[in-house]
Amino acid sequence: MRFAETDKAYGLVSILLHWVIALATIALFALGLWMTGLTYYDRWYNEAQWLHQSSGMLLFAALLLRLGWRVFNRKPQPLSMPAWEQRAARMAHAGLDLLLLLVIISGYLISAADGRAVDVFNWFAVPAWLPAIDKQADIAGEFHFYLACGLIGLAGVHSVAALKHHFYDRDATLIRMLRPGSRP
């Protein structure tokens, strides 16, 4: 089993980071939507928020790790496909990374608006580094929601494209992200 990429295949580290980030993003989106329906008197009001914030900070660490891994490891050669499809894939991947980063930053700005650090599962705290602006939590909250919806929408398009490659084109695009070292 390969941990790093080759010219033709993804390694275990990239595959694990991809799926951990994907599943965490979906779970955080679902938790965030559920949280918006809670009232101050619900038992989960504070716990859900703490779980969402803590998980979001860990997701940020995973995103930084994945981006760092990409910088220091070669990327497998793209499979044979039209140039427009390769450009669309590059743009979608860049969009996913950018949207995820912006969702996390806007979530941090909501959490840090009151000047308190963000507690991460009682392991450590991320301080509120920036001075709060008027209505910061509300403004960041709007951005957070719409950016998250955009992220989930683009992730859906990304998933449909992977399934199209697997079932219609019958190429190894999806298999390469499921099995470390699998070759086209």
C-alpha positions as CSV (number, residue, x, y, z in Angstrom):
1,M,0.0,0.0,0.0
2,R,1.4,3.4,-1.0
3,F,1.2,6.3,1.3
4,A,2.3,9.0,-1.2
5,E,1.2,9.6,-4.8
6,T,2.8,8.3,-7.9
7,D,2.5,9.6,-11.5
8,K,-0.6,7.4,-12.0
9,A,-2.1,6.9,-8.5
10,Y,-3.1,8.6,-5.3
11,G,-1.6,7.4,-2.1
12,L,-3.3,6.5,1.2
13,V,-2.7,9.9,2.8
14,S,-4.5,11.9,0.1
15,I,-7.4,9.4,-0.1
16,L,-7.9,9.5,3.7
17,L,-7.7,13.3,3.9
18,H,-10.2,13.6,0.9
19,W,-12.8,11.3,2.5
20,V,-12.4,12.6,6.1
21,I,-12.8,16.2,4.9
22,A,-15.7,15.3,2.6
23,L,-17.6,13.4,5.3
24,A,-16.8,16.0,8.0
25,T,-18.1,18.7,5.7
26,I,-21.4,16.9,5.1
27,A,-21.8,16.2,8.8
28,L,-21.1,19.7,9.8
29,F,-23.5,21.1,7.2
30,A,-26.2,18.8,8.5
31,L,-25.4,19.7,12.1
32,G,-25.4,23.4,11.2
33,L,-28.8,23.1,9.6
34,W,-30.2,21.2,12.6
35,M,-28.7,23.8,15.0
36,T,-30.6,26.6,13.3
37,G,-33.9,25.1,14.5
38,L,-32.9,24.9,18.1
39,T,-34.0,27.4,20.7
40,Y,-32.2,28.7,23.7
41,Y,-34.1,26.3,25.9
42,D,-33.3,23.1,23.9
43,R,-31.0,20.7,25.7
44,W,-28.6,20.6,22.7
45,Y,-28.4,24.3,22.1
46,N,-25.0,24.8,23.6
47,E,-23.6,21.3,23.0
48,A,-24.4,21.3,19.3
49,Q,-22.8,24.7,18.9
50,W,-19.7,23.5,20.8
51,L,-19.5,20.3,18.7
52,H,-19.9,22.3,15.5
53,Q,-17.2,24.8,16.4
54,S,-14.8,22.2,17.7
55,S,-15.3,20.0,14.6
56,G,-14.9,23.0,12.3
57,M,-11.5,23.8,13.9
58,L,-10.3,20.3,13.4
59,L,-11.6,20.4,9.8
60,F,-9.5,23.5,9.3
61,A,-6.4,21.5,10.5
62,A,-7.3,18.7,8.1
63,L,-7.7,21.2,5.2
64,L,-4.3,22.7,6.0
65,L,-2.7,19.3,6.2
66,R,-4.2,18.3,2.9
67,L,-3.1,21.5,1.2
68,G,0.4,21.1,2.6
69,W,0.5,17.4,1.5
70,R,-0.4,18.5,-2.0
71,V,2.4,21.1,-2.1
72,F,5.0,18.6,-1.1
73,N,3.8,15.6,-3.1
74,R,3.4,15.1,-6.8
75,K,0.0,14.9,-8.2
76,P,-1.0,11.9,-10.4
77,Q,-1.3,12.6,-14.1
78,P,-4.9,13.4,-15.2
79,L,-6.7,10.7,-17.0
80,S,-7.3,11.0,-20.7
81,M,-10.3,13.4,-21.1
82,P,-11.2,16.5,-23.1
83,A,-9.3,19.7,-22.2
84,W,-12.5,21.5,-21.1
85,E,-13.2,18.6,-18.6
86,Q,-9.7,18.9,-17.1
87,R,-10.1,22.7,-16.8
88,A,-13.6,22.2,-15.2
89,A,-12.1,19.7,-12.7
90,R,-9.3,22.0,-11.7
91,M,-11.7,24.9,-11.2
92,A,-14.1,22.7,-9.2
93,H,-11.3,21.5,-6.9
94,A,-10.0,25.0,-6.4
95,G,-13.6,26.2,-5.7
96,L,-14.1,23.4,-3.2
97,D,-10.9,24.3,-1.3
98,L,-11.7,28.1,-1.4
99,L,-15.3,27.7,-0.3
100,L,-14.3,25.3,2.5
101,L,-11.7,27.8,3.7
102,L,-14.1,30.7,3.5
103,V,-16.8,28.7,5.4
104,I,-14.4,27.9,8.1
105,I,-13.1,31.5,8.4
106,S,-16.7,32.9,8.5
107,G,-17.6,30.3,11.2
108,Y,-14.6,31.4,13.2
109,L,-15.7,35.0,12.9
110,I,-19.1,34.1,14.2
111,S,-17.6,32.2,17.2
112,A,-15.0,34.9,18.0
113,A,-17.4,37.8,17.6
114,D,-17.8,38.1,21.4
115,G,-14.1,38.1,22.0
116,R,-13.9,34.7,23.5
117,A,-11.6,31.9,22.3
118,V,-13.0,28.9,20.5
119,D,-12.7,25.9,22.7
120,V,-11.8,22.7,20.7
121,F,-13.1,19.7,22.6
122,N,-11.5,20.9,25.8
123,W,-8.1,20.1,24.2
124,F,-7.0,23.6,23.3
125,A,-8.5,27.0,22.5
126,V,-8.2,29.1,19.4
127,P,-8.0,32.7,20.6
128,A,-10.2,35.5,19.1
129,W,-7.4,37.3,17.3
130,L,-9.4,40.0,15.5
131,P,-11.2,42.9,17.2
132,A,-14.9,42.4,16.7
133,I,-16.8,44.8,14.4
134,D,-20.4,45.9,14.8
135,K,-22.8,43.0,14.1
136,Q,-19.9,40.7,13.2
137,A,-21.7,37.5,14.2
138,D,-24.8,38.4,12.1
139,I,-22.8,39.4,9.1
140,A,-20.4,36.4,9.3
141,G,-23.4,34.1,9.9
142,E,-25.1,35.2,6.7
143,F,-21.8,34.5,4.8
144,H,-21.3,31.2,6.6
145,F,-24.7,29.9,5.6
146,Y,-24.6,30.9,1.9
147,L,-21.0,29.8,1.5
148,A,-21.8,26.5,3.1
149,C,-24.8,26.0,0.8
150,G,-22.5,26.8,-2.2
151,L,-19.9,24.4,-0.9
152,I,-22.4,21.6,-0.6
153,G,-23.9,22.4,-4.0
154,L,-20.4,22.3,-5.6
155,A,-19.6,19.1,-3.7
156,G,-22.8,17.6,-5.2
157,V,-21.7,18.5,-8.7
158,H,-18.2,17.0,-7.9
159,S,-19.9,13.8,-6.8
160,V,-22.1,13.6,-9.8
161,A,-19.1,14.1,-12.1
162,A,-17.2,11.3,-10.3
163,L,-20.2,9.0,-10.8
164,K,-20.4,10.0,-14.4
165,H,-16.8,9.1,-14.9
166,H,-17.3,5.8,-13.2
167,F,-20.6,4.6,-14.8
168,Y,-20.7,6.5,-18.1
169,D,-17.1,7.0,-19.1
170,R,-16.0,3.8,-17.4
171,D,-12.7,5.3,-16.5
172,A,-10.7,5.1,-13.2
173,T,-11.4,8.6,-11.9
174,L,-13.4,7.4,-8.9
175,I,-11.5,4.2,-8.3
176,R,-8.3,6.2,-8.0
177,M,-9.8,8.1,-5.0
178,L,-11.1,4.9,-3.4
179,R,-8.1,2.5,-3.6
180,P,-4.6,3.7,-2.8
181,G,-2.2,2.9,-5.6
182,S,-4.9,1.9,-8.1
183,R,-3.9,2.6,-11.6
184,P,-6.0,3.5,-14.6
